[in-house]
Amino acid sequence: MIMAMTLRLTEAEDKALTDTAEQLGISKHEAARQAIRQLVEATRAPSTSDWLDAAEYVGRRDRELLDRLAQ
């Protein structure tokens, strides 16, 4: 489902959005959507699976060090 909304920007914000969209070769609409997705992702709380993924990554990356510390 797609929802419509009105986005009110200052002149400076509109110029920044326009410039960014042109740089990326996308529409202002798509640039705004990408920015919203990035903000939501950056501010969401990590889930249990995020923590488990991170622990697994560190375990693989630092296996030799962890083995030495365990001795």
HUSULDA-V943230 format. One record per helix or strand. SS is the DSSP state (H for helix, E for strand). FROM is the first residue (numbers start at 0). TO is the last residue. Records with the same first field share a line. If there is no record, write none. Layout:
SS: FROM-TO, FROM-TO
//
This chain:
H: 10-23, 27-42, 47-60, 62-69
//
